[in-house]
Amino acid sequence: MDQRFSRAYFEFAASLLKEACSGAPDVMLSPLSVSLALAMCANGAEGETQEEILKAIGGGLGPDEFNEVLCSYTEGLPSSERAKFRFADSIWFPEELVVKKLFKVENEKLYKAEIESLPFDDAAKERINAWVSEKTDGMIPEIIDHLSPESKMVLINALAFDAKWAVPFEKSGVRAHTFTGLSGETKEVSGMFSTEKAAFFAEDADGFIKPYAGGAYSFIGILPHEGTDFETFINTLTGEKLLSYLAHLERKDTDVMIPKYVLDYAEMMNASLIKLGITTAFSAKADFNKISNTPLTIGEVLHKTHIEVDEEGTKAAAATAVLMKMMAMLAPEEHPTVYLDRPFVYMITDNQSALPLFIGAVTSPEPLSEYEE
């Protein structure tokens, strides 16, 4: 794994979480899904637009290098009967939009993107949502709720994860336990108790790893120390800190508890991505000329996730949709004005020498004649 990509990916994940947690108590994001959707956009971008996207999701790797590393990573993610993982990408656009061949070929080759041109009407919306539902095993039945007349392209990543625990929780290990919320309120939850083999104990948090079947994936729990303000903990979380937790794992029997939970999460990510430096892509300065000669800009980035954690394992899904729209026409440029509507000087010059043949001043021009009224 390219270390620059790995560090950038963790930083992107921490930054997304930080932004999302500022507006919701319960959050679930897929940095991979967001990265894949934006990677397809980057392949249609040029100049500052592309640079900002790649800096945010790829640590500043060049487009060819980033595509190579991301594709290699995703293609290497394993899937088995007891730990299933799959993802899919697609690009949809209205029939009247002329999309450049190289953009389509590149995303088909790199990300196996399914590309479809169709009338952008209610039927298209239903078809796109059906595609997302199918690719997420029904966990995300809908990603978009509209296609406006300005909508010119939808780029989507969808992924699904379904894995059993390597060692399922024993029935006797599932029992009521008190959970204390952000404001100190308490409630009874179904706690799943077990003893795990790997944990870390850091200055500000402790954590553990519980593997899924097959050994390719794991659940990682991170618990800030008691008395720590959770908002402060999230705001100081960085990719480097996440990496340091994993670097200090110990092989030590550790008693753990995971509450059963089901969570559906949805976010429009525009504000978060803009804060992470992707600004030009959302503006009238966006350069997506590698997609089409029609001027395009990103209108919305929609992200939805679903997760179920119980004694048998974990089911999770994510979908990210980038809705591109036709760029609004720029307001006519305001020009400076020079109105000779008060006393003025004038010259009549020889163009070769610029010397004045005549020079004069006007302080009281002729009044409007009757026939000009």
Buried (B, 14 or more C-beta within 10 A) or exposed (E): EBEBBBBBBBBBBBBBBBBBBBEEEEBBBBBBBBBBBBBBBBBBBBEBBBBBBBBBBBBEBEBEBBBBBBBEBBEEBEBBEBBBBBBBBBBBBBEEBEBBEEBBEBBBEBBBBBBBBEEBEEEBBEBBBEBBBEBBBEBBBBBBEEBEEBBBBBBBBBBBBBBBBBBBBEEEBBEEEEBEEEEEEEEEBBBBBBEBBBBBBBEBBBBBBBBBBBEBBBBBBBEBEEEEEEEEBBEEBEBEBBBEBEEEBEEEEBEBBBEBBEEBBBBEBBBBBBBBEBBBBBEEBBBBBBBBEBBBBBBBBBBBBBBBBBBEBBBBBBBBBBBBBBBEEEEEEEEEEEEEEEEEEEEEEEEEEEEEEEEEEEEEEEEEEEEEE
